[in-house]
Amino acid sequence: MIPVLIKADSQVYSSALIQQCMSSWYQQYQMIWDERQFEENWAECDNYEIFIQQQRVGICRLYYDQKYCYLRDLHIETEYRNQGIGEQVLGLISNLCLGKGLDALRLRVFLDNPASRLYLRYGFMPLKADHSTRYMEYQIR
């Protein structure tokens, strides 16, 4: 199974999947989903849907500055998790960053999010942490 990134043309699927995947952390940290903020961020990001063959299995959202790519979201549908798709998508994103001449890929993740293990396995290094969030970086070049 090889994932493919296709530019997303609708916010509806991405918004729903993010809310579904993040609901337990939003409850735990007493956060409230802000659809208006999501819509504003949508315009600032490269938004992709992840496909395996013809099946949509997730999303990723990227934001860039002069030196870095920021992974805003990477979410895989529950039934497709733990199959190596996330790691393969990180490889695709790394290649995008390399093609743009960026130095590193950065992200933030809740401390207790199991996705932290994926990022560490892939080679992300922790930069800092606060009471709920770990900030991480993967050197591209």
Biotite code that builds the C-alpha atoms (Angstrom):
import biotite.structure as struc

atoms = struc.array([
    struc.Atom([0.000, 0.000, 0.000], chain_id="A", res_id=1, res_name="MET", atom_name="CA", element="C"),
    struc.Atom([1.589, 3.215, -1.165], chain_id="A", res_id=2, res_name="ILE", atom_name="CA", element="C"),
    struc.Atom([-0.061, 6.474, -0.114], chain_id="A", res_id=3, res_name="PRO", atom_name="CA", element="C"),
    struc.Atom([-0.548, 9.378, -2.498], chain_id="A", res_id=4, res_name="VAL", atom_name="CA", element="C"),
    struc.Atom([-1.100, 13.013, -1.503], chain_id="A", res_id=5, res_name="LEU", atom_name="CA", element="C"),
    struc.Atom([-3.779, 14.834, -3.473], chain_id="A", res_id=6, res_name="ILE", atom_name="CA", element="C"),
    struc.Atom([-4.593, 18.496, -2.926], chain_id="A", res_id=7, res_name="LYS", atom_name="CA", element="C"),
    struc.Atom([-7.780, 18.744, -0.916], chain_id="A", res_id=8, res_name="ALA", atom_name="CA", element="C"),
    struc.Atom([-10.581, 20.734, -2.484], chain_id="A", res_id=9, res_name="ASP", atom_name="CA", element="C"),
    struc.Atom([-13.022, 20.602, 0.421], chain_id="A", res_id=10, res_name="SER", atom_name="CA", element="C"),
    struc.Atom([-12.606, 21.507, 4.062], chain_id="A", res_id=11, res_name="GLN", atom_name="CA", element="C"),
    struc.Atom([-15.502, 19.330, 5.201], chain_id="A", res_id=12, res_name="VAL", atom_name="CA", element="C"),
    struc.Atom([-13.701, 15.971, 5.291], chain_id="A", res_id=13, res_name="TYR", atom_name="CA", element="C"),
    struc.Atom([-10.548, 17.439, 6.865], chain_id="A", res_id=14, res_name="SER", atom_name="CA", element="C"),
    struc.Atom([-12.463, 19.288, 9.555], chain_id="A", res_id=15, res_name="SER", atom_name="CA", element="C"),
    struc.Atom([-14.530, 16.216, 10.437], chain_id="A", res_id=16, res_name="ALA", atom_name="CA", element="C"),
    struc.Atom([-11.511, 13.888, 10.579], chain_id="A", res_id=17, res_name="LEU", atom_name="CA", element="C"),
    struc.Atom([-9.455, 16.282, 12.711], chain_id="A", res_id=18, res_name="ILE", atom_name="CA", element="C"),
    struc.Atom([-12.338, 16.719, 15.155], chain_id="A", res_id=19, res_name="GLN", atom_name="CA", element="C"),
    struc.Atom([-12.864, 12.950, 15.325], chain_id="A", res_id=20, res_name="GLN", atom_name="CA", element="C"),
    struc.Atom([-9.166, 12.205, 15.880], chain_id="A", res_id=21, res_name="CYS", atom_name="CA", element="C"),
    struc.Atom([-8.544, 15.034, 18.344], chain_id="A", res_id=22, res_name="MET", atom_name="CA", element="C"),
    struc.Atom([-11.757, 14.908, 20.378], chain_id="A", res_id=23, res_name="SER", atom_name="CA", element="C"),
    struc.Atom([-10.263, 13.070, 23.366], chain_id="A", res_id=24, res_name="SER", atom_name="CA", element="C"),
    struc.Atom([-7.392, 15.570, 23.659], chain_id="A", res_id=25, res_name="TRP", atom_name="CA", element="C"),
    struc.Atom([-9.715, 18.522, 23.240], chain_id="A", res_id=26, res_name="TYR", atom_name="CA", element="C"),
    struc.Atom([-11.798, 17.146, 26.123], chain_id="A", res_id=27, res_name="GLN", atom_name="CA", element="C"),
    struc.Atom([-8.764, 16.330, 28.251], chain_id="A", res_id=28, res_name="GLN", atom_name="CA", element="C"),
    struc.Atom([-7.246, 19.803, 27.834], chain_id="A", res_id=29, res_name="TYR", atom_name="CA", element="C"),
    struc.Atom([-10.626, 21.578, 27.872], chain_id="A", res_id=30, res_name="GLN", atom_name="CA", element="C"),
    struc.Atom([-10.191, 22.982, 24.381], chain_id="A", res_id=31, res_name="MET", atom_name="CA", element="C"),
    struc.Atom([-13.015, 24.000, 22.073], chain_id="A", res_id=32, res_name="ILE", atom_name="CA", element="C"),
    struc.Atom([-12.932, 23.407, 18.317], chain_id="A", res_id=33, res_name="TRP", atom_name="CA", element="C"),
    struc.Atom([-13.040, 26.713, 16.437], chain_id="A", res_id=34, res_name="ASP", atom_name="CA", element="C"),
    struc.Atom([-14.352, 26.151, 12.912], chain_id="A", res_id=35, res_name="GLU", atom_name="CA", element="C"),
    struc.Atom([-13.731, 29.792, 11.979], chain_id="A", res_id=36, res_name="ARG", atom_name="CA", element="C"),
    struc.Atom([-10.061, 29.484, 12.959], chain_id="A", res_id=37, res_name="GLN", atom_name="CA", element="C"),
    struc.Atom([-9.826, 26.248, 10.988], chain_id="A", res_id=38, res_name="PHE", atom_name="CA", element="C"),
    struc.Atom([-11.221, 27.999, 7.913], chain_id="A", res_id=39, res_name="GLU", atom_name="CA", element="C"),
    struc.Atom([-8.695, 30.832, 8.267], chain_id="A", res_id=40, res_name="GLU", atom_name="CA", element="C"),
    struc.Atom([-5.831, 28.351, 8.650], chain_id="A", res_id=41, res_name="ASN", atom_name="CA", element="C"),
    struc.Atom([-7.079, 26.398, 5.644], chain_id="A", res_id=42, res_name="TRP", atom_name="CA", element="C"),
    struc.Atom([-6.220, 29.287, 3.346], chain_id="A", res_id=43, res_name="ALA", atom_name="CA", element="C"),
    struc.Atom([-2.673, 29.505, 4.765], chain_id="A", res_id=44, res_name="GLU", atom_name="CA", element="C"),
    struc.Atom([-1.861, 25.805, 4.376], chain_id="A", res_id=45, res_name="CYS", atom_name="CA", element="C"),
    struc.Atom([-1.228, 23.253, 1.681], chain_id="A", res_id=46, res_name="ASP", atom_name="CA", element="C"),
    struc.Atom([-4.036, 20.812, 2.423], chain_id="A", res_id=47, res_name="ASN", atom_name="CA", element="C"),
    struc.Atom([-3.810, 17.219, 1.218], chain_id="A", res_id=48, res_name="TYR", atom_name="CA", element="C"),
    struc.Atom([-5.993, 14.171, 1.317], chain_id="A", res_id=49, res_name="GLU", atom_name="CA", element="C"),
    struc.Atom([-4.167, 10.860, 1.629], chain_id="A", res_id=50, res_name="ILE", atom_name="CA", element="C"),
    struc.Atom([-5.252, 8.096, -0.721], chain_id="A", res_id=51, res_name="PHE", atom_name="CA", element="C"),
    struc.Atom([-4.391, 4.408, -0.907], chain_id="A", res_id=52, res_name="ILE", atom_name="CA", element="C"),
    struc.Atom([-5.391, 3.318, -4.395], chain_id="A", res_id=53, res_name="GLN", atom_name="CA", element="C"),
    struc.Atom([-8.801, 4.977, -4.774], chain_id="A", res_id=54, res_name="GLN", atom_name="CA", element="C"),
    struc.Atom([-9.631, 5.067, -1.053], chain_id="A", res_id=55, res_name="GLN", atom_name="CA", element="C"),
    struc.Atom([-9.282, 8.276, 0.969], chain_id="A", res_id=56, res_name="ARG", atom_name="CA", element="C"),
    struc.Atom([-7.617, 7.294, 4.243], chain_id="A", res_id=57, res_name="VAL", atom_name="CA", element="C"),
    struc.Atom([-6.549, 10.552, 5.866], chain_id="A", res_id=58, res_name="GLY", atom_name="CA", element="C"),
    struc.Atom([-5.336, 14.125, 5.617], chain_id="A", res_id=59, res_name="ILE", atom_name="CA", element="C"),
    struc.Atom([-2.240, 16.212, 6.151], chain_id="A", res_id=60, res_name="CYS", atom_name="CA", element="C"),
    struc.Atom([-1.876, 19.972, 6.278], chain_id="A", res_id=61, res_name="ARG", atom_name="CA", element="C"),
    struc.Atom([1.383, 21.869, 5.816], chain_id="A", res_id=62, res_name="LEU", atom_name="CA", element="C"),
    struc.Atom([2.451, 25.447, 6.420], chain_id="A", res_id=63, res_name="TYR", atom_name="CA", element="C"),
    struc.Atom([5.758, 26.943, 5.240], chain_id="A", res_id=64, res_name="TYR", atom_name="CA", element="C"),
    struc.Atom([8.046, 29.791, 6.102], chain_id="A", res_id=65, res_name="ASP", atom_name="CA", element="C"),
    struc.Atom([11.528, 30.597, 4.737], chain_id="A", res_id=66, res_name="GLN", atom_name="CA", element="C"),
    struc.Atom([13.308, 27.743, 6.560], chain_id="A", res_id=67, res_name="LYS", atom_name="CA", element="C"),
    struc.Atom([10.728, 25.295, 7.803], chain_id="A", res_id=68, res_name="TYR", atom_name="CA", element="C"),
    struc.Atom([7.692, 23.264, 6.931], chain_id="A", res_id=69, res_name="CYS", atom_name="CA", element="C"),
    struc.Atom([5.207, 22.949, 9.778], chain_id="A", res_id=70, res_name="TYR", atom_name="CA", element="C"),
    struc.Atom([3.082, 19.828, 9.898], chain_id="A", res_id=71, res_name="LEU", atom_name="CA", element="C"),
    struc.Atom([-0.213, 21.258, 11.107], chain_id="A", res_id=72, res_name="ARG", atom_name="CA", element="C"),
    struc.Atom([-2.137, 17.997, 10.909], chain_id="A", res_id=73, res_name="ASP", atom_name="CA", element="C"),
    struc.Atom([-1.557, 14.370, 10.005], chain_id="A", res_id=74, res_name="LEU", atom_name="CA", element="C"),
    struc.Atom([-4.574, 12.179, 10.637], chain_id="A", res_id=75, res_name="HIS", atom_name="CA", element="C"),
    struc.Atom([-5.276, 8.666, 9.399], chain_id="A", res_id=76, res_name="ILE", atom_name="CA", element="C"),
    struc.Atom([-8.687, 7.000, 9.526], chain_id="A", res_id=77, res_name="GLU", atom_name="CA", element="C"),
    struc.Atom([-8.867, 4.549, 12.446], chain_id="A", res_id=78, res_name="THR", atom_name="CA", element="C"),
    struc.Atom([-9.114, 1.408, 10.306], chain_id="A", res_id=79, res_name="GLU", atom_name="CA", element="C"),
    struc.Atom([-5.931, 2.345, 8.397], chain_id="A", res_id=80, res_name="TYR", atom_name="CA", element="C"),
    struc.Atom([-3.706, 3.075, 11.401], chain_id="A", res_id=81, res_name="ARG", atom_name="CA", element="C"),
    struc.Atom([-0.718, 0.925, 12.403], chain_id="A", res_id=82, res_name="ASN", atom_name="CA", element="C"),
    struc.Atom([-0.071, -0.104, 8.795], chain_id="A", res_id=83, res_name="GLN", atom_name="CA", element="C"),
    struc.Atom([2.910, 2.169, 8.112], chain_id="A", res_id=84, res_name="GLY", atom_name="CA", element="C"),
    struc.Atom([0.889, 4.796, 6.239], chain_id="A", res_id=85, res_name="ILE", atom_name="CA", element="C"),
    struc.Atom([1.863, 7.642, 8.586], chain_id="A", res_id=86, res_name="GLY", atom_name="CA", element="C"),
    struc.Atom([5.556, 6.882, 8.177], chain_id="A", res_id=87, res_name="GLU", atom_name="CA", element="C"),
    struc.Atom([5.211, 6.729, 4.399], chain_id="A", res_id=88, res_name="GLN", atom_name="CA", element="C"),
    struc.Atom([3.362, 10.058, 4.397], chain_id="A", res_id=89, res_name="VAL", atom_name="CA", element="C"),
    struc.Atom([6.179, 11.601, 6.464], chain_id="A", res_id=90, res_name="LEU", atom_name="CA", element="C"),
    struc.Atom([8.530, 10.436, 3.706], chain_id="A", res_id=91, res_name="GLY", atom_name="CA", element="C"),
    struc.Atom([6.388, 12.140, 1.060], chain_id="A", res_id=92, res_name="LEU", atom_name="CA", element="C"),
    struc.Atom([6.301, 15.325, 3.123], chain_id="A", res_id=93, res_name="ILE", atom_name="CA", element="C"),
    struc.Atom([10.076, 15.193, 3.636], chain_id="A", res_id=94, res_name="SER", atom_name="CA", element="C"),
    struc.Atom([10.533, 14.957, -0.136], chain_id="A", res_id=95, res_name="ASN", atom_name="CA", element="C"),
    struc.Atom([8.241, 17.965, -0.638], chain_id="A", res_id=96, res_name="LEU", atom_name="CA", element="C"),
    struc.Atom([10.343, 19.919, 1.862], chain_id="A", res_id=97, res_name="CYS", atom_name="CA", element="C"),
    struc.Atom([13.581, 18.884, 0.192], chain_id="A", res_id=98, res_name="LEU", atom_name="CA", element="C"),
    struc.Atom([12.212, 20.048, -3.155], chain_id="A", res_id=99, res_name="GLY", atom_name="CA", element="C"),
    struc.Atom([11.396, 23.436, -1.622], chain_id="A", res_id=100, res_name="LYS", atom_name="CA", element="C"),
    struc.Atom([14.893, 23.751, -0.154], chain_id="A", res_id=101, res_name="GLY", atom_name="CA", element="C"),
    struc.Atom([13.633, 23.813, 3.428], chain_id="A", res_id=102, res_name="LEU", atom_name="CA", element="C"),
    struc.Atom([15.879, 22.947, 6.370], chain_id="A", res_id=103, res_name="ASP", atom_name="CA", element="C"),
    struc.Atom([13.498, 21.014, 8.597], chain_id="A", res_id=104, res_name="ALA", atom_name="CA", element="C"),
    struc.Atom([10.007, 19.734, 9.239], chain_id="A", res_id=105, res_name="LEU", atom_name="CA", element="C"),
    struc.Atom([8.487, 20.881, 12.525], chain_id="A", res_id=106, res_name="ARG", atom_name="CA", element="C"),
    struc.Atom([5.401, 19.864, 14.443], chain_id="A", res_id=107, res_name="LEU", atom_name="CA", element="C"),
    struc.Atom([3.772, 19.887, 17.827], chain_id="A", res_id=108, res_name="ARG", atom_name="CA", element="C"),
    struc.Atom([1.975, 16.978, 19.415], chain_id="A", res_id=109, res_name="VAL", atom_name="CA", element="C"),
    struc.Atom([0.214, 16.397, 22.709], chain_id="A", res_id=110, res_name="PHE", atom_name="CA", element="C"),
    struc.Atom([2.585, 14.706, 25.159], chain_id="A", res_id=111, res_name="LEU", atom_name="CA", element="C"),
    struc.Atom([0.336, 11.671, 25.593], chain_id="A", res_id=112, res_name="ASP", atom_name="CA", element="C"),
    struc.Atom([-0.531, 11.264, 21.905], chain_id="A", res_id=113, res_name="ASN", atom_name="CA", element="C"),
    struc.Atom([0.634, 7.859, 20.601], chain_id="A", res_id=114, res_name="PRO", atom_name="CA", element="C"),
    struc.Atom([1.695, 9.602, 17.367], chain_id="A", res_id=115, res_name="ALA", atom_name="CA", element="C"),
    struc.Atom([4.743, 10.821, 19.316], chain_id="A", res_id=116, res_name="SER", atom_name="CA", element="C"),
    struc.Atom([6.210, 7.336, 18.941], chain_id="A", res_id=117, res_name="ARG", atom_name="CA", element="C"),
    struc.Atom([5.839, 7.532, 15.156], chain_id="A", res_id=118, res_name="LEU", atom_name="CA", element="C"),
    struc.Atom([7.625, 10.873, 15.042], chain_id="A", res_id=119, res_name="TYR", atom_name="CA", element="C"),
    struc.Atom([10.465, 9.669, 17.282], chain_id="A", res_id=120, res_name="LEU", atom_name="CA", element="C"),
    struc.Atom([10.851, 6.483, 15.219], chain_id="A", res_id=121, res_name="ARG", atom_name="CA", element="C"),
    struc.Atom([10.994, 8.550, 12.041], chain_id="A", res_id=122, res_name="TYR", atom_name="CA", element="C"),
    struc.Atom([13.826, 10.657, 13.461], chain_id="A", res_id=123, res_name="GLY", atom_name="CA", element="C"),
    struc.Atom([12.131, 13.745, 14.882], chain_id="A", res_id=124, res_name="PHE", atom_name="CA", element="C"),
    struc.Atom([14.000, 15.277, 17.790], chain_id="A", res_id=125, res_name="MET", atom_name="CA", element="C"),
    struc.Atom([12.227, 16.990, 20.692], chain_id="A", res_id=126, res_name="PRO", atom_name="CA", element="C"),
    struc.Atom([12.933, 20.738, 20.821], chain_id="A", res_id=127, res_name="LEU", atom_name="CA", element="C"),
    struc.Atom([10.950, 21.641, 23.924], chain_id="A", res_id=128, res_name="LYS", atom_name="CA", element="C"),
    struc.Atom([7.820, 20.777, 25.848], chain_id="A", res_id=129, res_name="ALA", atom_name="CA", element="C"),
    struc.Atom([5.285, 22.561, 27.992], chain_id="A", res_id=130, res_name="ASP", atom_name="CA", element="C"),
    struc.Atom([2.559, 21.165, 30.253], chain_id="A", res_id=131, res_name="HIS", atom_name="CA", element="C"),
    struc.Atom([0.683, 19.469, 27.397], chain_id="A", res_id=132, res_name="SER", atom_name="CA", element="C"),
    struc.Atom([2.650, 19.764, 24.154], chain_id="A", res_id=133, res_name="THR", atom_name="CA", element="C"),
    struc.Atom([5.927, 18.490, 22.731], chain_id="A", res_id=134, res_name="ARG", atom_name="CA", element="C"),
    struc.Atom([7.575, 20.486, 19.927], chain_id="A", res_id=135, res_name="TYR", atom_name="CA", element="C"),
    struc.Atom([9.640, 18.393, 17.513], chain_id="A", res_id=136, res_name="MET", atom_name="CA", element="C"),
    struc.Atom([11.866, 18.813, 14.469], chain_id="A", res_id=137, res_name="GLU", atom_name="CA", element="C"),
    struc.Atom([13.142, 16.554, 11.706], chain_id="A", res_id=138, res_name="TYR", atom_name="CA", element="C"),
    struc.Atom([16.203, 17.781, 9.815], chain_id="A", res_id=139, res_name="GLN", atom_name="CA", element="C"),
    struc.Atom([15.656, 17.625, 6.059], chain_id="A", res_id=140, res_name="ILE", atom_name="CA", element="C"),
    struc.Atom([19.144, 18.707, 4.996], chain_id="A", res_id=141, res_name="ARG", atom_name="CA", element="C"),
])
